[in-house]
Amino acid sequence: MLAAFAKSQSADDPLSGLEVGERPDPQAPEGWTTVRLRTAALNHHDVWSLRGVGLPADRLPMVLGCDGAGVSEDGDEVLVHAVVASPGWTADETLDPRRSLLSEVHDGTLAEVVAVPRHNLVPKPAGLSWEHAACLPTAWLTAYRMLFTNADVQPGSTVLVQGAAGGVATALVQLGSAAGLRMWVTSRDAAKGEQAVALGADRAFENGARLPERVDAVMETVGAATWSHSINSLRPGGSVVISGATSGDAPSKAELTKIFFKQLRVVGSTMGTRDELERLARFVVDAGIEPLVDSVMPLADARDGFARMVEGRVAGKVVFTV
Ligand SMILES: NC(=O)c1ccc[n+]([C@@H]2O[C@H](COP(=O)([O-])OP(=O)(O)OC[C@H]3O[C@@H](n4cnc5c(N)ncnc54)[C@H](OP(=O)(O)O)[C@@H]3O)[C@@H](O)[C@H]2O)c1
């Protein structure tokens, strides 16, 4: 089958290890099944894998991709949930210490066929296009859990999103504004900030700007470059929810004193559960949300999509048709 896979890794030149070519069809062990993919999408996670972060070299070659939607062996249209729990785990799978994401231990979704546990199939609601379905399982699910499970906010609360154009950032803006939250964003680029306002953000600021008032919660995926601003932007008792550290995980100022003195909550958040993915898909359709798609291209051209992400040119999700 055709697949985009990591053949080797380089911290400085991630595209050098990317190969788009033939791989064997995956085999489904007991309790697993296969999905013939119609669409798949790119996440920064795939770039980290090519940089050698989170994917040990002895597991190569590995088919990349955590986002996908397609047709099951039974002929049903499904979304693929990417969090693979360890055998026998029945609680929240994001808390399973032995969980993995597709493409970390098992081949991922940037392929014609993917094998997943049967439990990981989520019905694709009628009314959700194949392109939009592929956007949801990773960045959008992460945004959903950050906002609705971990942020402790209500309609009318003000939420700052660090970054404006990324997959998680655009999902946060679109989900939050649809749910009645006042969404503010920061961006390195004024045009990306304006695009976030067009998507539903209330206001956009440049990175590090002094805000008109302190916010109830901050959504962090940028990390070192914005951490200090996040802590300084929160009202006493507010929450920073962090699910990524694109610019590095060692900020020059950890702001520990401000965290305890203002009694802030620092909440880690990773992916979401299968049931959260099912609710997310329903919410997206019922609320008429159309996930922002940066570009759509055939899987055979995956290298172009990876290049857009590595160069920071992405606005929304890069979707591959299979
Ligand atoms: N924990 C989880 O389960 C989980 C799930 C999904 C993603 N993540 C992580 O979350 C991060 C974002 O993922 P993604 O797929 O949304 O990536 P992406 O599409 O490449 O987006 C990157 C974002 O970071 C911002 N950014 C990058 N470098 C920056 C810098 N130096 N200063 C300020 N802003 C910067 C960009 O904002 P502008 O371009 O607007 O400035 C953009 O919003 C990644 O690190 C990813 O690994 C974690």
The ligand as an SDF file (V2000), in Angstrom:
LIG
                    3D

 48 52  0  0  0  0  0  0  0  0999 V2000
   -0.5840   16.6610   24.0530 N   0  0  0  0  0  0  0  0  0  0  0  0
   -1.2800   16.3310   22.9760 C   0  0  0  0  0  0  0  0  0  0  0  0
   -2.0910   15.4140   22.9930 O   0  0  0  0  0  0  0  0  0  0  0  0
   -1.0930   17.1200   21.7240 C   0  0  0  0  0  0  0  0  0  0  0  0
   -2.0090   17.0090   20.6880 C   0  0  0  0  0  0  0  0  0  0  0  0
   -1.8740   17.8220   19.5610 C   0  0  0  0  0  0  0  0  0  0  0  0
   -0.7790   18.6920   19.4970 C   0  0  0  0  0  0  0  0  0  0  0  0
    0.1270   18.7190   20.4980 N   0  0  0  0  0  0  0  0  0  0  0  0
    1.2900   19.6270   20.4190 C   0  0  0  0  0  0  0  0  0  0  0  0
    0.7970   20.9440   20.3120 O   0  0  0  0  0  0  0  0  0  0  0  0
    1.6770   21.7150   19.4810 C   0  0  0  0  0  0  0  0  0  0  0  0
    0.8580   22.3290   18.3420 C   0  0  0  0  0  0  0  0  0  0  0  0
    0.4370   21.2860   17.4660 O   0  0  0  0  0  0  0  0  0  0  0  0
   -0.2270   21.6370   16.0640 P   0  0  0  0  0  0  0  0  0  0  0  0
   -0.4380   20.3410   15.3580 O   0  0  0  0  0  0  0  0  0  0  0  0
   -1.3410   22.5920   16.2700 O   0  0  0  0  0  0  0  0  0  0  0  0
    1.0240   22.4000   15.3630 O   0  0  0  0  0  0  0  0  0  0  0  0
    1.0340   23.5000   14.2180 P   0  0  0  0  0  0  0  0  0  0  0  0
   -0.1830   23.3470   13.3690 O   0  0  0  0  0  0  0  0  0  0  0  0
    2.3670   23.4380   13.5880 O   0  0  0  0  0  0  0  0  0  0  0  0
    0.8930   24.8860   15.0470 O   0  0  0  0  0  0  0  0  0  0  0  0
    1.9740   25.4850   15.7410 C   0  0  0  0  0  0  0  0  0  0  0  0
    1.4540   26.6840   16.5470 C   0  0  0  0  0  0  0  0  0  0  0  0
    2.4790   27.2020   17.3690 O   0  0  0  0  0  0  0  0  0  0  0  0
    2.5950   28.6200   17.1750 C   0  0  0  0  0  0  0  0  0  0  0  0
    4.0690   28.8560   17.2420 N   0  0  0  0  0  0  0  0  0  0  0  0
    5.0290   28.0460   16.7740 C   0  0  0  0  0  0  0  0  0  0  0  0
    6.2360   28.5240   17.1030 N   0  0  0  0  0  0  0  0  0  0  0  0
    6.0450   29.6480   17.8010 C   0  0  0  0  0  0  0  0  0  0  0  0
    6.9030   30.5840   18.4170 C   0  0  0  0  0  0  0  0  0  0  0  0
    8.2330   30.4760   18.3650 N   0  0  0  0  0  0  0  0  0  0  0  0
    6.3530   31.6420   19.0540 N   0  0  0  0  0  0  0  0  0  0  0  0
    5.0260   31.7850   19.0960 C   0  0  0  0  0  0  0  0  0  0  0  0
    4.1550   30.8950   18.5290 N   0  0  0  0  0  0  0  0  0  0  0  0
    4.6620   29.8480   17.8940 C   0  0  0  0  0  0  0  0  0  0  0  0
    1.9340   28.9460   15.8720 C   0  0  0  0  0  0  0  0  0  0  0  0
    1.2500   30.1630   15.9770 O   0  0  0  0  0  0  0  0  0  0  0  0
    1.3390   31.3320   14.8750 P   0  0  0  0  0  0  0  0  0  0  0  0
    1.8630   30.7350   13.6020 O   0  0  0  0  0  0  0  0  0  0  0  0
   -0.0440   31.8680   14.7800 O   0  0  0  0  0  0  0  0  0  0  0  0
    2.2530   32.3370   15.4790 O   0  0  0  0  0  0  0  0  0  0  0  0
    0.9020   27.8080   15.7510 C   0  0  0  0  0  0  0  0  0  0  0  0
   -0.3300   28.1960   16.3510 O   0  0  0  0  0  0  0  0  0  0  0  0
    2.7780   20.7530   18.9980 C   0  0  0  0  0  0  0  0  0  0  0  0
    3.9190   20.9120   19.8040 O   0  0  0  0  0  0  0  0  0  0  0  0
    2.1490   19.3870   19.1860 C   0  0  0  0  0  0  0  0  0  0  0  0
    3.1140   18.3720   19.3840 O   0  0  0  0  0  0  0  0  0  0  0  0
   -0.0090   17.9560   21.6000 C   0  0  0  0  0  0  0  0  0  0  0  0
  1  2  1  0
  2  3  2  0
  2  4  1  0
  4  5  1  0
  4 48  2  0
  5  6  2  0
  6  7  1  0
  7  8  2  0
  8  9  1  0
  8 48  1  0
  9 10  1  0
  9 46  1  0
 10 11  1  0
 11 12  1  0
 11 44  1  0
 12 13  1  0
 13 14  1  0
 14 15  2  0
 14 16  1  0
 14 17  1  0
 17 18  1  0
 18 19  2  0
 18 20  1  0
 18 21  1  0
 21 22  1  0
 22 23  1  0
 23 24  1  0
 23 42  1  0
 24 25  1  0
 25 26  1  0
 25 36  1  0
 26 27  1  0
 26 35  1  0
 27 28  2  0
 28 29  1  0
 29 30  1  0
 29 35  2  0
 30 31  1  0
 30 32  2  0
 32 33  1  0
 33 34  2  0
 34 35  1  0
 36 37  1  0
 36 42  1  0
 37 38  1  0
 38 39  2  0
 38 40  1  0
 38 41  1  0
 42 43  1  0
 44 45  1  0
 44 46  1  0
 46 47  1  0
M  CHG  2   8   1  16  -1
M  END
$$$$
